[in-house]
Amino acid sequence: MGKSTVTTKDDAQALFHSLRSAYSSTPTHLKIIDLYVLFAVFTALIQVGYMAIVGSFPFNSFLSGVLSCVGTAVLAVCLRIQVNKENKEFKDLPPERAFADFVLCNLVLHLVIMNFLG
């Protein structure tokens, strides 16, 4: 039983090391997008935690905030997919066009969210 625990620990360390070495070769602009996605998800989690502690009296406000964070994170993931050079599906799409789509979709998303606030 002790030997399988050591093997599992070694496997986990090897997996972590391989993921870390693969991510170190990721371009900087993709890492910035990744940080933006993590920030949006973290903000949504903070809002959910706040709602769990304090309550959700203006439920529309809570829902708008969380949906804004999640929607922005989803759009940022789509931007990351489109500007990734290794993704051959969007090879003909210039990064400027992908960013313009991201900005326009964020504008529409936040207009809908502001309308939902009431």
Secondary structure, DSSP 8 states (H G I E B T S, - for coil): -HHHHHHHHHHHHHHHHHHHHHHHTS-HHHHHHHHHHHHHHHHHHHHHHHHHHH--SSHHHHHHHHHHHHHHHHHHHHHHHHH-TT-GGGTTS-HHHHHHHHHHHHHHHHHHHHHHH-
